[in-house]
Each structure stands twice: as structure tokens, then as C-alpha cells.
Amino acid sequence: MTIELYTLGGFQEIGRNMTLIKYKNESIVLDLGLHLDNYIPLINETQESKFISIDELLNSGSVPDIRRVQNLLDTVKAIIPSHAHLDHVGAIPFLGKLFKNATIIATPYTIAVLKELKRDISPDTKFRIKVSKPNSKIIVSKNFKVHFIASSHSVPHTVFIVVETPEGNIVYANDYKIDFSPIVGDKPNLKRLAKFRNPELLIIDSLYANRLGKTPSESVARAMLKDVLTESNALSSAIFVTTFSSHIARLKSLVELSKKIRRQPIFIGRSLFKYIKAAESINLVKFSSKYKLIRFNRQLVRILKRVEKNKKHYLIICTGHQGEPNSILSRIVFNDMFNFTRKDTVIFSSNIIPNEENMRNRERLRVSLENKNVNIYEDVHVSGHASRQDHRELLELLLPKRVIPAHSTPENSIVFKDFVEKNFKKIKVITASEGDAYQI
């Protein structure tokens, strides 16, 4: 018998990650995510995710096209997301019910976020859920054992997934970086991962295959934030910070640094609310009870007026780092909801997710802030994705027989392929696309 592999999303594109692995009469699914660039316009039109039909999601390219494997859905024994980002877990509340025999298996924070998503999208749908910590082993079925091995990324409880079958192992490293100084969570357990050397296949995050060197630790981002916040605090005026809502380590740093500069942190935004509550529900973090968490629009005007009266007492942490038109920061800026002055500071603790719409939105926001004479800091951030040296480390550790670049553009998949073929001549590189099928 051979292992069958179906690359259904996240190959030659960034988003809607999904890989189906079949052996004999059983299958498992790794990741089941959204394509956010396609999904967000649907939300803007309907305003309510729960009213979007599966056909709309499929036809818009917002979710993996499971119609390609319609005859295999009942063979799926488990849906196993690698971490809590929406492009890896966000389609489960919509599509999970179609996998009638599947259990959702994930790490504690991933499950906590999934429950928050499900509450909004499909509150009445019942899922079988199994929580398994990083560095654990799960017997899924007769033909599949799965190992969760601690990794590092920009969201807690991200894992390398090792799929053990009677015909060999598959390692799933999507997304990851190698950070031995994480702010939240475990260090990458490379010693345990090395026990699965020479797998039949490695599926690997190749988003930044074109970046030389190693992706910096999250501790570097914390140090950058400390410098910028200390400098901005000296102005005794308003400070706004915007970052990824799911980046609990970054939010933890902001809470702790706010105490050092004697400001009260105020979180504003529904997505921030969801991710923070998910983290606190499993005691992953315990932010001070003194912080404020603003979820509803009606609270926004009132809290901004309070900040305007005592600017030096608060640190505003809000959504909007991509310049999204409906985000909190964009609404504050474009609707003149806050009286900005030349002493006020806006910090983008993030990078721009590279697509034309994001770049256009962010530039529009930046220009508007400049017109208000605000102090702007951009790219106070380190990535959660591996760079070239991280790829080299993982490849040397595992020496897989085959490798598939994932979570990447076609251009960077080619860069990754060239790098592997030049430096690891015995490894076969497969550049898969959406809807491909392979025998391993």
C-alpha cells in the first residue's frame, strides 16, 4: 500500500491551508483554514459570518475546495490544525460538520480560539474535540498516530505535526520558526523532532525562502517595543499601538511594558477580545485585572474621550495594523474620533501582509496620520515565519526524502526549490499546487 496525499490549499498561495493524507480506508486532514483576502469581502457584504453559505465560501475561494475529495470526506478520522491562525483553523466552523466521522484534535490554545470562532459562526453545531498538549502523542486510528512537537510561531501552542503511518512518516511544519527565547509557550523541541529523521515527506512553510539569515526571536521585538515606548512616553501624550490580535506574546509584552511606563493598557477591538479571552480561559496568560477590554462600538467614543483628557495615563492597543477600512484604528483616524496632536504616537508592531489591497489601505492610513503630524513608528516587529537559515536547520535535522514548499508564493516556492536542490542533492522537491494528488 502507498500513502495518498492531496494538497487542497496553501500550496502556491498564502491562505486556506489544507492537506489530506489517506492510507488504506482511513484519512486525516492537516489544517482547514480560510483565505482571508477572499473571505473578508464576504463579511463586508453580509456583516455576519454565520449567514454565509458553504457554496458562497467555496465559489469565492474562501475555503479549500473539498469538492475535489468529496468521496473521501467520510474516511476522515481527524481534522488536525497546527495552530490557531485563521488561515489554518478558520474554515472548521463552516466545513467541520461535513466530516461526519472526524474528531478535531489540537493544542489547548488552538481549541480555545476555535471555540470562540464557533460561538459566532455555528453555535449549534456539535463537534467531537480532543485537546492534546505540545510534545504529546495521539493514536488517531488503526493506521494513524500523530505527534505534536513544540514549535514556535507568532501564536501560542503552534506545533510541528508528525504523522506516523505503517508506510513511513510525514512531517508537517506549517507555520514555524526556530525561536529559543519565546515570550509565551514552549521552546521548539528539536531533540524530539530529530527522532523522526528521514521522513518520507516534509511539508514546510516557505513564505520567506528568499530571506537570508535567521528570523529574529520574539524577544527582539520586545526590546524594540521597550525602546519605542520609552521614547514616546517622554512626550507625555497619547500612544496607540496596533498589532496582530492573535499575537499573545506581543500583547503580553505590551501589558508588561505599560506598567513600566505607568500607563493603563486599553485593548479595543472584537478580534482582540476573542484572542485574549481564549488565552485567559486556559490560563496561558493572566493579564492584570487593571487593563480595559473594549469590545462594542458604543464603548469606543466614551473611552476615547477619557483618553483625550488624560493622554499620558493610557496605552491604546487596537486592531488595524493593515489599514483595514473597518478596523478600529482606521475608524478613529478617518472619522476624526480622536484629537491627534504632533506629540501623539502611533506604533505599528507588525508588518504588511503582502497584497495590493493591504498595501493600498496601509498607505492611505499612513498618509492620513502624517497629515495629522503624528509620530509614526513602523515595523516594530519580528516575523513568525522561518527564513533561509531556519530552513537549513530543519532540513539538516530531518533530511527528508521529499519536501513540499507550502504557505508561499509561486516565486518563493521556486527560490526554495533552487536552494534545496543546490544544498541537499538527495532531497526531492515537489512544487505542489491546489488540488494535486500524490502517492508517497
C-alpha positions as CSV (number, residue, x, y, z in Angstrom):
1,M,0.0,0.0,0.0
2,T,1.0,3.6,-0.6
3,I,0.3,6.8,1.2
4,E,-2.0,9.2,-0.8
5,L,-1.5,12.9,-0.4
6,Y,-4.0,15.6,-1.5
7,T,-2.7,19.2,-1.5
8,L,-6.0,21.1,-1.2
9,G,-5.0,24.6,0.0
10,G,-2.0,26.7,1.0
11,F,0.3,25.5,-1.8
12,Q,1.5,28.2,-4.3
13,E,-0.7,30.6,-2.3
14,I,-0.9,32.1,1.2
15,G,-4.1,31.0,2.9
16,R,-6.9,28.3,3.1
17,N,-4.4,25.7,4.2
18,M,-5.5,22.1,3.9
19,T,-3.7,18.8,3.3
20,L,-5.5,15.4,3.3
21,I,-3.5,12.2,3.9
22,K,-5.0,8.8,3.1
23,Y,-3.8,5.3,3.9
24,K,-5.9,2.3,3.1
25,N,-9.5,3.2,4.0
26,E,-8.7,6.0,6.5
27,S,-7.7,9.7,6.2
28,I,-6.7,12.6,8.3
29,V,-6.8,16.4,7.5
30,L,-4.0,18.7,8.5
31,D,-5.3,22.3,8.8
32,L,-8.6,23.6,7.5
33,G,-8.3,27.4,7.0
34,L,-9.6,30.5,5.4
35,H,-8.2,32.5,2.5
36,L,-8.6,35.9,4.3
37,D,-8.3,38.0,1.2
38,N,-11.3,36.3,-0.3
39,Y,-13.2,35.9,2.9
40,I,-13.1,39.4,4.2
41,P,-15.1,40.9,1.3
42,L,-17.9,38.4,2.1
43,I,-18.0,39.6,5.6
44,N,-18.1,43.3,4.5
45,E,-21.1,42.5,2.3
46,T,-23.1,40.4,4.8
47,Q,-21.7,41.7,8.2
48,E,-22.5,38.3,9.7
49,S,-20.2,35.3,9.1
50,K,-22.9,32.9,10.2
51,F,-25.1,33.9,7.2
52,I,-22.5,33.0,4.6
53,S,-23.3,29.7,2.9
54,I,-20.8,26.9,2.1
55,D,-21.4,27.4,-1.6
56,E,-20.5,31.1,-1.3
57,L,-17.3,30.2,0.6
58,L,-16.4,27.6,-2.0
59,N,-17.2,29.7,-5.0
60,S,-15.3,32.7,-3.7
61,G,-12.2,30.7,-2.9
62,S,-12.5,31.5,0.8
63,V,-12.1,27.9,1.9
64,P,-10.3,24.8,0.4
65,D,-12.3,23.2,-2.4
66,I,-13.3,20.0,-0.6
67,R,-15.4,19.1,-3.6
68,R,-12.2,17.6,-5.1
69,V,-12.2,14.9,-2.4
70,Q,-16.0,14.6,-1.8
71,N,-15.8,10.8,-1.9
72,L,-13.1,10.8,0.9
73,L,-14.9,13.0,3.5
74,D,-16.4,10.1,5.4
75,T,-13.0,8.4,5.6
76,V,-11.5,11.3,7.6
77,K,-10.9,10.3,11.2
78,A,-9.4,13.6,12.4
79,I,-9.0,17.3,11.5
80,I,-5.7,18.4,13.0
81,P,-4.9,22.2,12.8
82,S,-1.3,23.0,13.5
83,H,-2.1,26.3,15.2
84,A,-4.8,29.0,15.8
85,H,-4.3,31.4,12.9
86,L,-7.4,31.7,10.8
87,D,-5.7,30.6,7.6
88,H,-5.2,27.2,9.3
89,V,-8.2,26.8,11.6
90,G,-10.9,29.3,10.4
91,A,-12.8,27.1,8.0
92,I,-13.5,24.4,10.6
93,P,-16.7,26.2,12.0
94,F,-18.0,26.2,8.4
95,L,-16.9,22.9,7.0
96,G,-16.2,20.7,10.0
97,K,-19.8,19.3,10.1
98,L,-19.2,17.8,6.6
99,F,-16.6,15.4,8.1
100,K,-19.1,13.2,9.9
101,N,-16.6,10.8,11.4
102,A,-13.8,13.2,12.3
103,T,-12.6,14.4,15.7
104,I,-10.9,17.8,15.9
105,I,-7.5,17.3,17.6
106,A,-5.5,20.4,18.5
107,T,-3.4,22.1,21.2
108,P,-5.2,23.9,24.1
109,Y,-4.9,27.4,22.7
110,T,-6.0,26.4,19.2
111,I,-9.1,24.7,20.7
112,A,-9.8,27.8,22.8
113,V,-9.7,30.0,19.7
114,L,-11.8,27.5,17.7
115,K,-14.5,27.7,20.4
116,E,-14.6,31.5,20.2
117,L,-14.9,31.3,16.4
118,K,-17.6,28.6,16.6
119,R,-19.6,30.7,19.1
120,D,-20.1,33.4,16.3
121,I,-20.3,31.2,13.3
122,S,-22.0,27.9,14.1
123,P,-23.1,27.9,17.8
124,D,-25.5,25.0,17.4
125,T,-23.0,22.6,15.6
126,K,-21.6,19.8,17.7
127,F,-18.0,18.8,17.2
128,R,-16.0,16.0,18.7
129,I,-13.0,17.7,20.2
130,K,-9.8,16.3,21.7
131,V,-7.2,18.6,23.3
132,S,-3.6,17.5,23.3
133,K,-0.7,19.5,24.6
134,P,2.6,20.2,22.7
135,N,5.0,17.3,22.9
136,S,2.3,14.6,23.1
137,K,1.4,11.5,21.1
138,I,-2.1,10.8,19.8
139,I,-3.4,7.5,18.5
140,V,-5.9,8.6,15.9
141,S,-6.9,5.3,14.3
142,K,-5.6,1.9,13.2
143,N,-3.4,3.5,10.6
144,F,-2.5,6.9,12.0
145,K,-0.5,8.0,15.0
146,V,0.2,11.7,15.4
147,H,2.9,13.5,17.4
148,F,2.6,17.2,18.4
149,I,6.1,18.6,18.8
150,A,6.5,22.1,20.2
151,S,7.4,24.7,17.6
152,S,7.5,28.5,17.7
153,H,5.5,31.0,15.7
154,S,3.5,34.2,16.3
155,V,0.7,32.4,18.1
156,P,1.0,30.1,21.2
157,H,0.9,26.3,21.1
158,T,2.0,26.0,17.5
159,V,3.3,22.5,16.7
160,F,5.2,20.5,14.2
161,I,2.9,17.6,13.4
162,V,4.4,14.2,12.7
163,V,2.1,11.8,11.0
164,E,3.1,8.2,11.6
165,T,1.8,5.5,9.2
166,P,2.7,1.9,8.6
167,E,4.5,3.0,5.4
168,G,6.5,5.8,6.9
169,N,6.3,9.3,8.4
170,I,5.2,12.7,7.2
171,V,6.3,15.9,9.0
172,Y,4.1,19.0,8.7
173,A,6.0,22.3,9.6
174,N,3.4,24.9,8.5
175,D,4.0,27.6,10.0
176,Y,7.1,27.8,12.1
177,K,10.3,29.5,13.1
178,I,13.1,28.4,15.4
179,D,13.0,30.7,18.5
180,F,14.7,29.6,21.7
181,S,13.6,32.8,23.6
182,P,9.9,32.8,23.2
183,I,7.8,35.2,25.4
184,V,4.9,32.8,25.7
185,G,4.9,29.0,25.3
186,D,7.5,26.2,24.9
187,K,10.8,26.3,23.1
188,P,11.0,24.3,19.8
189,N,11.6,20.7,20.8
190,L,14.1,19.8,18.1
191,K,15.5,17.0,20.1
192,R,12.2,15.2,20.0
193,L,11.7,16.1,16.3
194,A,15.0,14.6,15.4
195,K,13.7,11.2,16.4
196,F,11.7,11.3,13.2
197,R,14.7,11.8,10.9
198,N,14.4,10.7,7.3
199,P,10.7,11.0,6.9
200,E,9.0,10.1,3.6
201,L,7.9,13.8,3.3
202,L,8.4,17.2,4.9
203,I,5.8,19.9,4.2
204,I,7.4,23.2,5.1
205,D,6.5,26.9,5.5
206,S,8.4,28.6,2.7
207,L,6.9,32.1,2.9
208,Y,10.3,33.8,3.4
209,A,12.6,31.4,1.5
210,N,14.1,34.5,-0.2
211,R,15.2,36.0,3.2
212,L,18.8,35.2,4.1
213,G,19.8,34.6,7.7
214,K,17.6,33.6,10.6
215,T,14.3,35.1,11.7
216,P,14.9,37.0,15.0
217,S,13.4,35.9,18.3
218,E,10.3,37.4,19.7
219,S,12.5,38.8,22.5
220,V,14.0,41.1,19.9
221,A,10.5,42.6,19.2
222,R,10.0,43.1,22.9
223,A,13.3,45.0,23.1
224,M,12.3,47.2,20.1
225,L,8.9,47.9,21.7
226,K,10.6,48.9,25.0
227,D,12.8,51.4,23.3
228,V,10.0,53.0,21.3
229,L,7.5,53.1,24.2
230,T,10.1,54.7,26.5
231,E,10.9,57.3,23.9
232,S,7.2,58.0,23.2
233,N,6.3,58.1,26.9
234,A,8.7,61.0,27.4
235,L,6.3,63.1,25.3
236,S,3.6,62.7,27.9
237,S,1.0,62.3,25.2
238,A,-1.2,59.6,23.6
239,I,0.3,56.3,22.4
240,F,-1.6,54.0,20.1
241,V,-0.2,50.5,19.3
242,T,-1.6,48.2,16.7
243,T,-0.6,44.6,16.1
244,F,-1.9,41.1,15.2
245,S,-4.8,40.2,17.5
246,S,-3.6,36.6,17.8
247,H,-0.1,37.6,18.9
248,I,-0.5,36.8,22.6
249,A,3.3,37.1,23.2
250,R,3.3,40.6,21.7
251,L,0.2,41.6,23.7
252,K,1.9,40.2,26.9
253,S,4.9,42.4,26.2
254,L,2.7,45.4,25.8
255,V,0.9,44.8,29.1
256,E,4.1,44.4,31.0
257,L,5.8,47.4,29.3
258,S,2.8,49.5,30.0
259,K,3.4,49.0,33.7
260,K,7.0,50.2,33.4
261,I,5.9,53.4,31.7
262,R,3.0,53.8,34.2
263,R,0.2,53.6,31.7
264,Q,-3.0,51.6,31.8
265,P,-3.4,49.3,28.7
266,I,-6.7,49.6,26.9
267,F,-7.5,46.9,24.3
268,I,-10.0,47.9,21.6
269,G,-11.5,45.5,19.0
270,R,-13.6,42.4,18.8
271,S,-10.8,40.2,17.5
272,L,-8.5,41.3,20.3
273,F,-11.3,40.4,22.7
274,K,-11.7,36.9,21.3
275,Y,-8.0,36.0,21.3
276,I,-7.3,37.4,24.8
277,K,-10.3,35.7,26.3
278,A,-9.2,32.4,24.6
279,A,-5.7,32.8,26.1
280,E,-7.1,33.6,29.6
281,S,-9.6,30.8,29.5
282,I,-6.8,28.2,29.6
283,N,-4.5,30.3,31.9
284,L,-2.0,30.8,29.2
285,V,-1.6,34.4,30.3
286,K,-3.1,36.3,33.2
287,F,-3.1,40.0,32.2
288,S,-3.6,42.4,35.1
289,S,-7.2,43.0,36.1
290,K,-6.4,46.7,35.7
291,Y,-6.5,46.5,31.9
292,K,-9.6,47.5,30.0
293,L,-11.0,45.4,27.1
294,I,-13.3,47.3,24.8
295,R,-15.4,45.1,22.5
296,F,-18.5,47.1,21.5
297,N,-18.7,50.2,19.3
298,R,-20.8,52.1,21.7
299,Q,-18.0,52.0,24.2
300,L,-15.4,53.4,21.8
301,V,-16.4,57.1,21.8
302,R,-16.6,57.2,25.6
303,I,-13.2,55.6,26.2
304,L,-11.5,57.9,23.6
305,K,-12.9,61.0,25.3
306,R,-11.5,59.7,28.6
307,V,-8.1,59.2,27.0
308,E,-8.1,62.7,25.4
309,K,-8.5,64.2,28.9
310,N,-5.5,62.2,30.4
311,K,-3.4,61.1,27.4
312,K,-0.3,60.2,29.4
313,H,-2.2,57.8,31.6
314,Y,-3.1,55.3,28.9
315,L,-1.7,52.9,26.3
316,I,-4.2,52.2,23.5
317,I,-3.8,48.8,21.8
318,C,-6.2,48.3,18.9
319,T,-6.9,46.5,15.7
320,G,-6.0,48.0,12.3
321,H,-2.3,47.3,11.6
322,Q,-3.1,46.5,7.9
323,G,-5.1,49.7,7.5
324,E,-8.3,47.7,7.1
325,P,-11.2,50.2,6.4
326,N,-13.4,48.8,9.1
327,S,-10.7,48.4,11.7
328,I,-10.6,50.4,14.9
329,L,-7.6,52.5,14.1
330,S,-8.9,53.4,10.6
331,R,-12.2,54.4,12.0
332,I,-10.6,56.5,14.7
333,V,-8.3,58.3,12.1
334,F,-10.7,58.7,9.2
335,N,-13.7,59.6,11.3
336,D,-11.8,62.1,13.4
337,M,-12.8,60.3,16.6
338,F,-9.6,61.4,18.4
339,N,-7.9,64.8,18.5
340,F,-4.4,63.9,17.5
341,T,-1.5,66.3,18.0
342,R,2.1,66.4,17.0
343,K,3.2,64.8,20.3
344,D,1.0,61.7,19.9
345,T,2.5,58.4,18.7
346,V,1.1,55.5,16.6
347,I,3.2,52.3,16.6
348,F,2.7,49.6,14.0
349,S,4.0,46.5,15.8
350,S,3.5,44.4,12.6
351,N,4.5,44.0,9.0
352,I,2.2,44.4,6.0
353,I,0.8,41.1,4.7
354,P,1.9,41.5,1.1
355,N,-1.0,42.0,-1.2
356,E,-2.1,45.0,-3.2
357,E,-5.2,45.8,-1.1
358,N,-3.3,45.7,2.2
359,M,-0.5,47.9,0.9
360,R,-3.0,50.4,-0.5
361,N,-5.0,50.5,2.7
362,R,-2.0,50.9,4.9
363,E,-0.5,53.7,2.7
364,R,-3.8,55.6,2.9
365,L,-3.8,55.3,6.7
366,R,-0.1,56.3,7.0
367,V,-0.7,59.4,4.8
368,S,-3.7,60.4,6.9
369,L,-1.7,60.1,10.1
370,E,1.2,62.1,8.6
371,N,-1.3,64.8,7.8
372,K,-2.2,64.9,11.5
373,N,1.5,65.4,12.3
374,V,1.5,62.2,14.4
375,N,4.8,60.4,15.3
376,I,4.7,57.1,13.4
377,Y,6.8,54.0,14.0
378,E,6.5,51.2,11.5
379,D,7.8,47.6,11.5
380,V,8.4,47.4,15.3
381,H,8.1,43.7,14.7
382,V,9.7,40.3,14.0
383,S,8.1,37.7,11.8
384,G,6.7,34.3,13.0
385,H,7.9,32.7,9.8
386,A,11.2,30.9,9.1
387,S,13.9,32.4,7.0
388,R,16.7,30.7,5.0
389,Q,18.8,29.7,7.9
390,D,15.8,28.2,9.8
391,H,15.0,26.2,6.6
392,R,18.6,24.9,6.5
393,E,18.5,23.9,10.2
394,L,15.2,22.0,9.8
395,L,16.4,20.2,6.6
396,E,19.7,19.2,8.2
397,L,17.9,17.9,11.3
398,L,15.4,15.8,9.4
399,L,16.9,15.0,6.0
400,P,13.6,14.1,4.4
401,K,13.3,12.0,1.3
402,R,10.9,14.5,-0.2
403,V,9.9,18.1,0.6
404,I,7.0,20.2,-0.5
405,P,7.1,24.0,0.0
406,A,3.9,25.4,1.4
407,H,2.4,28.7,2.6
408,S,4.3,30.5,-0.1
409,T,4.0,32.4,-3.4
410,P,5.0,30.6,-6.6
411,E,8.1,32.8,-6.8
412,N,9.3,31.8,-3.3
413,S,8.5,28.2,-3.9
414,I,10.9,28.3,-6.8
415,V,13.5,30.0,-4.6
416,F,13.1,27.3,-2.0
417,K,13.3,24.6,-4.6
418,D,16.6,26.0,-6.0
419,F,18.0,26.3,-2.5
420,V,17.3,22.7,-1.6
421,E,18.5,21.3,-4.9
422,K,21.8,23.2,-4.6
423,N,22.4,22.3,-0.9
424,F,20.6,18.9,-0.4
425,K,21.0,17.0,-3.5
426,K,19.4,13.8,-2.2
427,I,16.1,15.5,-1.3
428,K,13.5,15.5,-4.0
429,V,11.5,18.8,-4.2
430,I,7.8,18.7,-5.2
431,T,6.2,22.0,-6.0
432,A,2.6,21.1,-5.4
433,S,-0.5,23.2,-6.3
434,E,-4.1,23.3,-5.1
435,G,-5.9,20.1,-5.9
436,D,-2.9,17.9,-6.7
437,A,-2.7,14.3,-5.7
438,Y,0.4,12.3,-5.0
439,Q,1.4,8.8,-4.0
440,I,4.2,8.8,-1.4
